[in-house]
Amino acid sequence: MTQIPSKQQILDWVAEHPDANSKRDIAKAFNIKGAQRIELKRLLKELESEGRLERRRRHYLDAEQLPPVTVVELLAPDGSGDLFAKPLEWRGEGPVPRIHYAPRDADPALGRGERFLARLTQVQGEDYDYQARLIRRITASPNKIVGIFRSEAEGGRIVPIDKGQDREWRVRPGDTQGAQSGELVQAEQTGPKGRMGLPVARVTDRLGDPSAPRAVSLIAIHQHGIPDQFPQSVLDEAEAQKPATLKGREDLRDLPLVTIDPADARDHDDAVAAMIEEDGGATIWVAIADVAYYVRPGSALDREAWTRGNSSYFPDRVVPMLPEALSADLCSLHEGVDRPVIAVRMRLDAQGNKTGHSFHRAMMNSRASLAYEQAQAGANGDPDDQTAPLMKDVIRPLWHAYGLLQSARDRRQPLDLDLPERRIELTPEGRVKSVNFRERFDAHRLIEEFMVLANVAAAEELSRRQRPLLFRVHEEPSLDKIDALREVAQASGFNLAKGQVLHTSHLNRLLAQSEGTDFDELINISTLRSMTQAYYHPENFGHFGLALKSYAHFTSPIRRYSDLVVHRALITGHGWGKDGLSDQDIERLSETATHISDTERRSMAAERDTTDRYLAAYLADRVGTEMTGRISGIQRFGAFVKLDETGADGLLPIRDIGREYFHFDPEAQMLIGTETGLEIGIGQRVTVRLTEAIPVTGGLTLELLELDGNALPRGGQKGKRGRAPRRMSTKSRLSEIKRAAKRRRKK
């Protein structure tokens, strides 16, 4: 009688025969027949329950090894440029095997995060475990999910954290990754609807307690896929950098350059200086950290910076584009320290017009690191101990040059939006302490004007030299958006003329009409919403908002990859060294433009979501409180209200407004009561009650109490689920209401 193999013998055989390891194959290998198959089945079940074998369909796999054919995800290149991948499914108890991907010449180019079916070969004597060859590219990327895990008898569910998202996902027992109920998880959809009609997902990362302090930004970081951990190769490369020397650089260390930043700034990438000229004009210097010296094309630092595209800023943390060894040290223009820069010298005439400029690769030494408040106090005649010695050579010349730039700005008429910046202050534990609006000084505007002028000079210089670069493009708004803005203006009692080529001066006149009125913020926000989104492009299409023909980002290479590209273009154009724009950089300029435009939008969305969640957390203790605000948006499902105190946006669900059915008029941007004819439109003052605040989603739900100081009229009883009684929903009644509304608006 054939002897039943031991568990170890079965494991050894499975490892040696990865392509033939079904129960039938194992039985045949050990000559097991008849009743002995029952004992073999028992052994295989025990190995499964012990986690030493994994059954996939009818085959068995060693849980500590990968199958010969599996799906993997490509990782970013390491410091040497080698490509590695991670298996999508690993159930072993040891570390995840390292897979080296060696593409063949005929293989298509794959990018970071792409998935493909690979044939794996185990290797010995290398710093990786498997060699992967491409079998088939998998083009459909899985649906990424961030949500709250709810444990159930068989696996669990993932509850979404997105506002307005009510779909849940089911997680099978083997795909929970040990997540605990109530824990924040990242997951990916693995299948269509299954049991109970829910799509199936598997947990990929456990992110911890969603209510923990400082978890708010972490949710947004994972939800939007922002890389927040630097590969070790990138950190090693940053730490290995040595300070730049004066060799090949101009010596600008005697210039009275200073940095002016927020008081809590950790990096300083721009410095400014000015000199008053005899003709009443000025000479302006803007010096920018020479990041290109440290971040060379094709390096690990460069690849990671390209991937991130930009830094992302949250109330409790910064996700930087570059490691701190560079962003907060070698590239930061600290006071009293020699730092390499690319500087631009610009000459202004007495009217503030730029009459010339020149670029310089140089070394500088900052006279002072000033906060905006300090610089402003000095300009106002109240210097402190640090700014008093700087008044003659630094502060007064800077403000003289700023006055000239203001004159030129007034003639140019860029879009003059006044949108206060919200500041969320946190306690040391990460709880919201207060929500305020940042005070804006002339010091802020001075730096903005200096940076705009430097960016213009960079675009003009590279265009003159016919060098490839990335322009910052802002196209004029569409006619539909301007028509929508005109509707808001008219509803608020203002006028935006029709029938002419739109210029920023026309929009500025509208903004001036609303200044100081109750509609000031609304008109500013509505004007902003009417604008197209700025983006990067190798071709120049102008900048509508700034009223400039040519514009490029040059002034923030620590936090924007676009600026690093412009620096490299200047280096190549001036012949300053071999660290300029490479042939590969030029070849993929269009790809880079699209990529960094996308990463910028990704960061903006994550930052906005984080602000919403912090505001919801701040207001969670005030549910039931009455608040004032203004209608800021109308949709089919309800109205949005911007609250006065915090600037937070809350929703008035249409089903809960009044006691009648409301018709949505998209043209007039109104909700119109079918019984009373009550109009709810953008700009109206409201008193509301906060009924719900959900920190994990950032959602605020409101109840309407008063509209323009008046209580709501008593309409008829709503039907089920907020629907109107059938007799009140006829087309003729709605048409009459809309005609009446239009007549009232024309008066």
VOGU-3710 file (C-alpha; in Angstrom, 3 decimals, decimal comma):
1> mtqipskqqi> 0,000/0,000/0,000  1,346/3,405/-0,986  2,402/5,574/1,947  0,578/8,917/2,331  3,077/11,775/1,893  3,839/14,125/4,785  2,743/17,769/4,730  6,295/18,883/4,010  6,582/16,480/1,087  3,378/17,931/-0,380
11> ldwvaehpda> 4,688/21,497/0,044  8,005/20,614/-1,581  6,261/19,007/-4,561  3,909/22,000/-5,050  6,914/24,364/-5,009  8,723/22,286/-7,651  5,657/21,940/-9,915  3,868/25,311/-9,959  2,137/24,553/-13,285  0,683/21,166/-12,290
21> nskrdiakaf> -0,547/21,217/-8,707  -4,211/20,287/-8,656  -5,412/17,618/-6,230  -5,413/15,148/-9,138  -1,793/16,066/-10,031  -0,685/15,590/-6,400  -2,461/12,247/-6,112  -0,897/11,038/-9,351  2,580/12,164/-8,257  2,417/10,137/-5,036
31> nikgaqriel> 0,489/7,211/-6,607  -2,483/7,723/-4,287  -5,624/5,842/-5,296  -9,000/4,861/-3,993  -9,775/5,475/-0,334  -6,341/7,062/0,210  -7,645/10,115/-1,681  -9,813/10,913/1,381  -6,687/11,140/3,567  -4,927/13,312/0,953
41> krllkelese> -7,943/15,623/0,853  -7,785/15,924/4,666  -4,084/16,850/4,550  -4,676/19,468/1,889  -7,534/20,976/3,935  -5,270/21,179/6,988  -2,536/22,907/4,987  -5,139/25,402/3,754  -6,422/26,132/7,256  -2,833/26,553/8,489
51> grlerrrrhy> -2,214/29,126/5,765  0,609/27,077/4,227  -1,261/26,316/1,008  -3,725/28,419/-0,910  -6,351/26,895/-3,135  -7,165/28,776/-6,324  -9,904/27,124/-8,278  -8,671/23,504/-8,490  -5,000/24,187/-7,954  -2,889/24,509/-4,817
61> ldaeqlppvt> -0,121/27,039/-4,314  2,484/27,427/-1,614  1,260/30,480/0,336  4,872/31,611/0,755  5,487/31,601/-2,989  3,941/33,391/-5,944  2,280/31,479/-8,791  4,212/31,353/-12,065  1,631/33,578/-13,757  0,139/36,432/-11,786
71> vvellapdgs> -0,991/40,052/-12,003  1,496/42,657/-10,764  1,607/46,443/-10,464  4,602/48,417/-11,723  6,415/50,582/-9,174  8,448/53,726/-9,754  12,031/53,176/-10,977  14,578/52,891/-8,190  17,679/55,060/-7,852  19,458/53,074/-10,569
81> gdlfakplew> 16,539/53,294/-12,962  15,604/49,608/-12,549  11,934/48,668/-12,659  10,248/46,617/-9,973  6,685/45,423/-9,466  4,557/44,257/-6,567  2,158/41,298/-6,644  -1,485/42,204/-6,265  -2,134/39,186/-4,092  0,279/38,011/-1,411
91> rgegpvprih> -0,997/35,843/1,405  2,238/34,669/2,907  3,398/35,647/6,387  6,855/36,718/5,227  7,774/39,977/3,473  6,240/40,625/0,066  8,576/39,156/-2,584  10,548/41,645/-4,667  9,889/41,332/-8,404  12,271/42,737/-11,010
101> yaprdadpal> 10,626/43,661/-14,305  12,847/43,314/-17,367  10,943/44,587/-20,427  11,917/43,295/-23,841  12,469/45,607/-26,800  9,078/44,758/-28,292  7,173/45,319/-25,033  5,026/48,456/-24,752  6,159/51,171/-22,362  4,460/50,829/-18,986
111> grgerflarl> 4,055/53,603/-16,425  4,079/53,614/-12,668  0,890/52,074/-11,280  0,052/50,119/-14,438  -0,920/46,497/-14,041  0,001/43,586/-16,221  -0,153/39,819/-16,326  3,389/38,557/-15,788  5,241/35,261/-16,015  7,471/34,945/-12,965
121> tqvqgedydy> 10,729/33,047/-12,659  12,378/32,545/-9,282  15,991/33,736/-9,098  18,813/33,108/-6,677  21,724/35,313/-5,610  20,030/38,631/-6,439  18,489/41,369/-4,268  15,087/40,392/-5,673  13,115/37,147/-5,625  11,483/36,934/-9,056
131> qarlirrita> 12,085/38,033/-12,622  8,924/39,168/-14,439  8,151/39,050/-18,152  5,136/40,791/-19,682  2,357/38,508/-20,926  -0,491/40,990/-21,316  -1,062/44,591/-20,355  -4,150/45,168/-18,224  -5,513/48,523/-19,310  -8,478/48,858/-16,961
141> spnkivgifr> -7,285/50,293/-13,671  -9,302/49,182/-10,647  -11,678/51,501/-8,884  -9,804/52,874/-5,843  -11,823/53,236/-2,668  -11,212/54,951/0,658  -13,851/54,267/3,277  -14,798/52,975/6,719  -14,650/49,211/7,187  -17,627/47,596/8,912
151> seaeggrivp> -17,020/44,042/10,089  -19,686/41,408/9,462  -20,076/37,666/10,023  -18,645/36,931/6,580  -16,053/39,551/5,722  -17,472/43,046/5,891  -18,481/46,199/4,075  -16,777/49,446/3,160  -18,846/52,572/3,735  -17,805/55,489/1,471
161> idkgqdrewr> -16,485/58,778/2,821  -17,222/60,881/-0,273  -19,974/63,471/0,029  -22,979/62,389/-2,006  -21,709/58,823/-2,375  -24,020/56,198/-0,889  -22,765/53,033/-2,594  -21,102/50,459/-0,363  -18,738/47,602/-1,232  -18,713/44,044/0,075
171> vrpgdtqgaq> -15,436/42,500/1,275  -14,984/38,746/1,285  -13,560/37,098/4,417  -10,114/36,536/2,876  -9,770/40,108/1,610  -10,078/42,162/4,806  -6,328/42,324/5,581  -7,312/42,045/9,241  -9,121/45,416/9,218  -11,103/46,188/12,367
181> sgelvqaeqt> -14,641/47,532/12,361  -14,655/51,327/12,216  -11,151/51,492/10,758  -10,305/53,668/7,771  -9,145/51,513/4,853  -8,008/51,845/1,286  -9,377/49,227/-1,089  -9,909/48,431/-4,724  -12,886/46,980/-6,504  -12,297/43,400/-7,589
191> gpkgrmglpv> -15,597/42,437/-9,092  -19,077/43,537/-10,159  -22,163/43,200/-8,052  -22,279/40,054/-5,974  -24,379/38,933/-3,042  -26,872/41,607/-1,851  -26,230/43,577/-5,050  -23,032/45,172/-3,777  -19,801/45,401/-5,800  -16,914/43,417/-4,373
201> arvtdrlgdp> -13,673/44,983/-3,108  -10,559/43,940/-1,253  -8,705/45,939/1,368  -5,213/47,007/0,271  -4,181/49,295/3,158  -5,325/49,910/6,708  -5,142/53,628/7,512  -6,195/53,625/11,171  -8,797/55,481/13,185  -10,617/58,050/10,978
211> sapravslia> -11,489/60,167/14,017  -7,882/60,401/15,195  -6,268/63,851/15,140  -4,481/64,591/11,885  -6,280/61,743/10,106  -8,255/64,295/8,070  -5,480/65,134/5,628  -4,383/61,499/5,546  -7,828/60,576/4,220  -7,489/63,081/1,367
221> ihqhgipdqf> -3,914/62,022/0,600  -4,933/58,397/0,120  -8,271/59,202/-1,482  -6,613/61,261/-4,215  -3,540/59,055/-4,586  -0,931/61,641/-3,549  2,454/59,970/-2,920  3,430/60,833/0,665  6,399/58,527/1,277  9,737/59,033/-0,480
231> pqsvldeaea> 11,511/55,911/-1,743  14,717/55,277/0,165  16,774/55,792/-2,986  15,372/59,337/-3,279  16,090/60,121/0,378  19,627/58,748/0,030  20,253/60,845/-3,055  18,998/63,996/-1,303  21,125/63,360/1,789  24,213/62,839/-0,371
241> qkpatlkgre> 24,010/66,317/-1,946  26,757/68,818/-1,110  26,294/72,617/-0,953  26,972/74,415/-4,227  30,132/76,494/-4,549  30,781/79,867/-6,173  32,458/78,218/-9,166  30,761/79,280/-12,408  28,464/81,721/-10,597  28,205/85,471/-10,213
251> dlrdlplvti> 28,703/86,783/-6,703  25,533/88,589/-5,596  26,171/88,231/-1,870  26,444/92,010/-1,407  22,931/92,637/-2,726  20,374/93,499/0,019  18,213/90,467/-0,774  15,628/89,351/1,819  12,904/86,706/1,958  9,343/87,661/2,935
261> dpadardhdd> 7,100/84,702/3,773  4,418/83,537/6,217  5,682/83,495/9,795  5,507/79,682/9,924  7,225/79,066/6,558  9,795/76,251/6,596  11,230/76,843/3,133  12,191/80,082/1,416  12,584/79,749/-2,342  12,460/83,422/-3,387
271> avaamieedg> 14,301/86,552/-2,269  13,788/90,164/-3,387  15,675/93,448/-3,454  15,128/96,879/-5,028  17,090/100,051/-5,734  15,555/103,472/-6,404  16,889/105,054/-9,605  17,500/108,783/-10,212  14,775/109,003/-12,859  12,149/107,811/-10,370
281> gatiwvaiad> 12,198/104,271/-11,682  13,663/101,244/-9,932  15,814/98,186/-10,382  14,298/94,986/-9,010  16,111/91,749/-8,223  14,254/88,456/-7,756  16,490/85,532/-6,766  15,106/81,975/-6,876  16,654/78,860/-5,313  18,730/76,968/-7,893
291> vayyvrpgsa> 16,978/73,626/-7,468  18,211/72,425/-10,870  21,758/72,229/-9,488  20,685/69,483/-7,066  17,876/67,790/-9,020  19,470/66,573/-12,249  17,505/65,184/-15,208  17,023/61,418/-14,986  18,021/61,176/-11,312  15,905/59,458/-8,658
301> ldreawtrgn> 15,112/62,899/-7,242  13,963/64,102/-10,654  11,750/61,071/-11,296  10,062/61,432/-7,916  9,603/65,204/-8,333  8,047/64,602/-11,776  5,717/61,971/-10,325  4,527/64,285/-7,538  4,356/67,324/-9,810  4,038/69,750/-6,924
311> ssyfpdrvvp> 3,859/70,030/-3,156  0,486/69,672/-1,423  -0,404/71,846/1,562  -2,774/70,884/4,378  -3,539/72,545/7,726  -1,584/69,879/9,619  1,135/68,834/7,172  2,895/69,420/3,884  3,479/66,679/1,334  6,563/68,135/-0,371
321> mlpealsadl> 7,741/67,632/-3,920  11,334/67,318/-2,687  12,761/65,719/0,475  13,410/68,023/3,425  17,174/67,745/2,983  16,644/69,936/-0,086  13,347/71,786/0,422  14,048/72,894/3,999  17,846/73,051/3,843  20,114/73,177/0,782
331> cslhegvdrp> 17,535/74,848/-1,497  16,043/77,129/1,151  17,340/80,717/1,169  17,976/80,911/4,896  19,146/84,122/6,500  22,911/84,601/6,587  23,744/81,482/4,530  25,266/81,313/1,046  22,797/79,756/-1,344  22,883/79,137/-5,138
341> viavrmrlda> 20,194/80,956/-7,119  19,009/81,855/-10,578  18,274/85,583/-10,365  16,613/88,071/-12,668  17,421/91,787/-12,700  14,557/93,949/-14,017  14,560/97,673/-14,777  11,384/99,758/-14,317  10,796/103,261/-15,627  9,005/105,941/-13,595
351> qgnktghsfh> 5,621/104,647/-14,815  6,311/101,066/-13,695  6,906/99,640/-17,162  9,571/96,946/-17,447  12,187/98,310/-19,851  14,664/95,449/-19,666  15,797/92,354/-17,799  18,747/89,963/-17,499  19,169/86,525/-15,920  22,122/85,400/-13,769
361> rammnsrasl> 23,272/82,117/-12,226  24,696/83,302/-8,946  25,342/82,937/-5,223  23,411/85,048/-2,713  23,274/85,550/1,051  19,952/86,640/2,555  20,064/89,721/4,801  16,942/88,616/6,680  14,054/86,149/6,715  11,044/88,385/7,320
371> ayeqaqagan> 7,409/87,557/7,998  4,754/89,446/6,058  3,595/91,159/9,255  7,148/92,344/10,036  7,756/93,789/6,592  4,369/95,513/6,600  4,929/97,032/10,041  8,262/98,418/8,844  6,654/99,915/5,744  3,999/101,467/8,009
381> gdpddqtapl> 6,699/103,194/10,061  6,745/100,762/12,973  9,878/98,650/12,462  11,034/96,084/15,008  14,597/95,264/15,986  15,110/93,135/12,867  13,599/95,515/10,300  14,876/98,841/11,720  18,390/98,416/10,225  16,802/97,430/6,883
391> mkdvirplwh> 14,567/100,461/6,397  16,874/102,505/4,148  18,380/99,837/1,879  15,585/97,231/1,885  12,083/98,210/3,026  11,715/101,687/1,487  13,179/100,722/-1,931  10,932/97,654/-2,043  7,802/99,693/-1,387  8,892/102,327/-3,923
401> aygllqsard> 9,179/99,617/-6,586  5,847/98,160/-5,465  4,183/101,535/-6,035  5,516/101,579/-9,596  4,239/98,054/-10,234  0,836/99,031/-8,854  0,618/101,842/-11,420  1,439/99,412/-14,229  -1,057/96,907/-12,839  -3,840/99,515/-12,769
411> rrqpldldlp> -3,242/100,182/-16,468  -3,069/96,486/-17,350  -6,253/95,647/-15,403  -5,692/92,002/-14,437  -8,643/90,278/-12,797  -8,930/91,858/-9,346  -10,577/89,151/-7,254  -10,774/89,669/-3,495  -11,205/86,246/-1,939  -10,071/86,033/1,683
421> errieltpeg> -7,931/83,005/2,448  -9,334/80,767/5,153  -6,967/79,794/7,952  -7,690/76,694/10,027  -5,770/76,750/13,307  -5,188/73,419/15,024  -4,382/72,535/18,608  -1,137/70,611/19,308  -3,299/67,469/19,367  -4,632/68,170/15,878
431> rvksvnfrer> -8,133/69,348/16,795  -9,623/72,441/15,152  -9,052/75,415/17,462  -10,423/78,197/15,279  -11,379/79,108/11,725  -10,416/82,604/10,633  -9,644/84,515/7,479  -6,054/85,547/6,859  -5,382/89,255/6,841  -3,863/90,440/3,571
441> fdahrlieef> -1,188/93,125/3,616  0,510/95,169/0,926  3,510/92,965/1,751  1,617/89,999/0,254  0,755/91,983/-2,868  4,338/93,257/-3,187  5,722/89,735/-3,345  2,954/88,687/-5,766  3,745/91,581/-8,126  7,500/90,901/-7,997
451> mvlanvaaae> 6,905/87,207/-8,756  4,507/87,970/-11,634  7,072/90,285/-13,213  9,837/87,672/-12,838  7,609/85,025/-14,428  6,876/87,334/-17,350  10,613/87,980/-17,793  11,313/84,207/-17,850  8,674/83,576/-20,524  9,920/86,475/-22,639
461> elsrrqrpll> 13,578/85,468/-22,271  13,036/81,862/-23,329  10,716/82,859/-26,178  13,342/85,316/-27,431  15,983/82,590/-27,288  13,558/80,141/-28,954  14,032/77,612/-26,169  11,380/74,983/-25,314  9,511/75,745/-22,084  6,224/75,283/-20,286
471> frvheepsld> 3,888/78,270/-20,372  1,278/78,906/-17,718  -1,894/79,206/-19,779  -5,220/80,710/-18,714  -7,757/80,937/-21,516  -10,738/83,279/-21,471  -14,011/81,904/-20,071  -16,661/80,329/-22,273  -19,761/82,253/-23,320  -21,953/79,882/-21,286
481> kidalrevaq> -20,027/80,620/-18,100  -20,124/84,358/-18,697  -23,872/84,157/-19,317  -24,256/82,316/-16,006  -22,189/85,014/-14,260  -24,367/87,673/-15,873  -27,464/85,950/-14,425  -25,925/86,038/-10,932  -24,974/89,692/-11,379  -28,463/90,661/-12,499
491> asgfnlakgq> -30,071/88,700/-9,659  -27,834/90,645/-7,261  -28,715/94,020/-8,799  -25,561/94,558/-10,870  -24,756/94,694/-14,554  -22,289/92,870/-16,821  -22,579/94,271/-20,335  -23,299/92,044/-23,327  -22,191/92,131/-26,935  -18,485/92,950/-26,623
501> vlhtshlnrl> -15,169/91,165/-26,544  -14,634/90,245/-22,915  -11,697/91,830/-21,096  -10,700/91,572/-17,465  -11,550/95,273/-17,120  -15,244/94,417/-17,704  -15,144/91,879/-14,889  -13,301/94,339/-12,649  -16,102/96,865/-13,135  -18,577/94,227/-11,943
511> laqsegtdfd> -16,387/93,472/-8,929  -16,153/97,200/-8,162  -19,970/97,500/-8,262  -20,316/94,798/-5,611  -17,478/95,992/-3,376  -18,706/96,856/0,098  -22,194/95,440/-0,514  -23,781/92,287/0,904  -23,052/90,627/-2,452  -19,311/91,312/-2,428
521> elinistlrs> -18,143/87,769/-1,642  -20,805/86,163/-3,825  -19,790/88,142/-6,921  -16,117/87,383/-6,289  -16,808/83,655/-5,935  -19,138/83,587/-8,951  -16,534/85,396/-11,062  -13,904/82,889/-9,991  -16,214/80,000/-10,888  -16,772/81,447/-14,353
531> mtqayyhpen> -13,055/81,260/-15,121  -11,427/78,395/-16,971  -8,817/76,429/-15,078  -5,211/77,423/-15,720  -2,875/74,726/-17,026  0,620/74,122/-18,415  1,392/73,813/-22,109  4,482/73,955/-24,378  2,639/76,482/-26,590  1,743/80,007/-25,546
541> fghfglalks> -1,981/80,805/-25,422  -1,689/83,777/-23,072  -2,939/84,370/-19,545  -6,424/85,927/-19,481  -6,688/86,422/-15,712  -3,411/88,323/-15,453  -3,995/90,128/-18,754  -0,605/89,002/-20,000  0,466/87,789/-23,439  3,250/85,544/-22,167
551> yahftspirr> 3,631/83,915/-18,758  5,650/81,025/-17,285  6,162/79,767/-13,734  9,752/80,423/-12,665  9,610/81,433/-8,997  8,864/78,212/-7,017  11,001/75,269/-8,167  11,027/73,807/-4,633  7,291/73,122/-4,854  6,412/73,062/-8,596
561> ysdlvvhral> 7,983/70,887/-11,265  6,941/73,388/-13,954  9,346/75,945/-12,482  12,168/73,406/-12,481  11,595/72,883/-16,216  11,823/76,661/-16,800  15,042/76,837/-14,750  16,578/74,070/-16,825  15,534/75,844/-20,015  17,266/79,023/-18,799
571> itghgwgkdg> 20,405/77,054/-17,920  20,524/75,516/-21,408  19,645/78,794/-23,114  22,460/80,661/-21,355  24,993/77,806/-21,546  25,437/77,750/-17,775  26,135/74,035/-17,409  25,184/70,460/-18,225  22,270/70,375/-15,781  19,863/72,122/-18,140
581> lsdqdierls> 16,948/70,789/-20,149  17,824/67,307/-21,434  16,757/65,845/-24,770  14,403/63,530/-22,867  12,893/66,517/-21,043  12,208/68,196/-24,379  10,761/65,040/-25,965  8,210/64,596/-23,218  7,378/68,265/-22,649  3,754/67,774/-23,715
591> etathisdte> 3,433/64,730/-21,472  4,951/66,671/-18,579  2,556/69,575/-19,139  -0,479/67,288/-19,015  0,858/65,335/-16,049  1,670/68,314/-13,811  -1,605/70,025/-14,717  -3,321/66,871/-13,445  -1,237/66,659/-10,261  -1,993/70,315/-9,532
601> rrsmaaerdt> -5,733/69,640/-9,791  -5,297/66,527/-7,653  -3,652/68,569/-4,900  -6,293/71,289/-5,097  -9,072/68,713/-4,732  -7,325/67,046/-1,777  -6,715/70,380/-0,081  -10,346/71,417/-0,620  -11,676/68,110/0,735  -9,429/68,411/3,785
611> tdrylaayla> -10,703/71,927/4,498  -14,305/70,706/4,202  -13,656/67,887/6,666  -11,932/70,148/9,174  -14,828/72,618/8,962  -17,343/69,811/9,496  -15,348/68,641/12,529  -15,277/72,205/13,858  -19,048/72,577/13,452  -19,996/69,079/14,672
621> drvgtemtgr> -20,541/70,350/18,221  -22,890/73,061/16,948  -25,551/70,885/15,338  -28,918/72,510/16,047  -27,471/76,033/16,026  -28,935/78,780/13,839  -26,530/80,438/11,405  -26,650/83,053/8,666  -25,315/82,814/5,152  -26,032/83,359/1,499
631> isgiqrfgaf> -27,236/81,064/-1,295  -24,095/80,299/-3,321  -25,317/77,615/-5,708  -28,452/75,966/-7,055  -28,745/72,370/-8,216  -31,596/70,025/-9,024  -31,194/68,338/-5,638  -31,058/71,507/-3,520  -29,320/74,771/-2,747  -25,831/75,436/-1,383
641> vkldetgadg> -25,305/78,012/1,345  -22,006/79,681/2,198  -22,034/80,331/5,944  -20,916/83,776/7,075  -18,826/82,853/10,096  -16,612/80,110/8,653  -17,100/80,299/4,892  -18,134/76,639/4,950  -20,579/75,360/2,325  -23,676/73,461/3,435
651> llpirdigre> -26,532/71,829/1,533  -30,249/72,619/1,758  -31,756/69,383/0,366  -34,679/70,166/-1,920  -36,785/67,509/-0,230  -36,623/69,439/3,055  -37,316/72,986/1,803  -40,738/74,252/2,833  -43,971/72,327/2,425  -44,309/72,412/-1,338
661> yfhfdpeaqm> -42,623/70,983/-4,397  -39,810/73,086/-5,917  -39,051/73,162/-9,632  -35,423/73,565/-10,715  -34,956/76,235/-13,403  -31,395/75,721/-14,764  -31,512/78,842/-16,950  -32,424/81,200/-14,132  -30,461/79,157/-11,569  -33,493/79,082/-9,289
671> ligtetglei> -35,713/76,752/-7,307  -39,347/77,831/-7,747  -42,215/76,740/-5,491  -45,057/75,265/-7,509  -47,773/76,534/-5,108  -46,525/79,848/-3,761  -44,147/80,809/-6,572  -41,404/81,307/-3,956  -38,043/81,839/-5,689  -34,808/80,643/-4,154
681> gigqrvtvrl> -31,809/81,927/-6,080  -28,143/82,710/-5,841  -27,268/85,667/-3,646  -30,231/85,554/-1,277  -29,604/85,960/2,445  -30,745/83,030/4,557  -31,018/81,943/8,152  -30,494/78,213/8,521  -30,195/75,578/11,193  -27,300/73,127/11,081
691> teaipvtggl> -28,908/69,678/11,167  -25,928/67,444/10,382  -22,135/67,711/10,273  -20,154/64,634/9,220  -16,386/65,139/9,657  -15,416/61,961/7,809  -17,084/63,191/4,591  -16,991/66,947/5,194  -20,732/67,141/4,588  -22,945/69,808/6,196
701> tlelleldgn> -26,737/69,593/5,967  -28,897/72,634/6,702  -32,561/73,467/7,302  -33,935/76,685/5,806  -35,587/78,953/8,374  -35,674/82,401/6,743  -35,174/83,734/3,220  -34,164/87,389/2,887  -35,328/87,949/6,461  -38,784/86,421/5,906
711> alprggqkgk> -40,177/83,148/7,150  -41,074/80,597/4,486  -44,684/80,730/3,211  -46,853/77,783/4,139  -47,381/75,724/1,008  -49,472/72,601/0,618  -48,487/69,229/2,013  -45,715/67,469/0,072  -46,351/64,060/-1,347  -44,279/61,042/-0,378
721> rgraprrmst> -40,506/61,533/-0,534  -40,949/65,230/-1,131  -42,831/64,884/-4,421  -45,567/67,347/-5,285  -49,177/66,200/-5,404  -49,942/65,282/-8,983  -52,333/68,190/-9,508  -49,507/70,697/-8,840  -46,936/69,360/-11,284  -48,493/70,203/-14,645
731> ksrlseikra> -46,413/71,805/-17,387  -48,779/74,760/-17,661  -48,376/75,621/-13,961  -44,565/75,444/-14,191  -44,536/77,535/-17,371  -46,644/80,207/-15,705  -44,332/80,256/-12,663  -41,268/80,633/-14,885  -42,881/83,447/-16,903  -43,831/85,257/-13,715
741> akrrrkk> -40,309/84,873/-12,357  -38,825/86,336/-15,544  -41,228/89,300/-15,413  -40,239/90,020/-11,824  -36,521/89,874/-12,675  -36,961/92,399/-15,509  -38,565/94,998/-13,221
//
